[in-house]
Each structure stands twice: as structure tokens, then as C-alpha cells.
């Protein structure tokens, strides 16, 4: 099975409406269908925390300013 390394920008495209792309959606379909295996770098949790905090502060997700 092919492995795909997912960074925060790709995962952000799955979570944030303003970051969505057809390429990111296709990779997610392949992972969910079992055609690709997901791998993340060691810094991924920190990158995701930064992405989510930034999105919250900018109001893109709940918890940010109105």
C-alpha cells in the first residue's frame, strides 16, 4: 500500500472551508478507502495545534472572535 505523508496544510484542507481543494479531498478519499496509508511527521501535532489556534483566532472555527 502506498503511504502518504500528511502535513498540517493538507489536514487543514480537510477541516477548514477556506482551505479546501479537490486534490486534498481525493487524498482523503484514498486514505478512507484503504488505498493509501496515512503517515504524519513528528511535528504534526504541534503544526495542527498552531493551525487550529490560528483558525480559532481568525474566526474560521468556533472559539475565535465573532
Secondary structure, DSSP 8 states (H G I E B T S, - for coil): -EEEEE-HHHHHHHH-GGG--HHHHHHHHHHHTTSEEEEE-TTHHHHHHHHHHHHHHTTSSTTS--
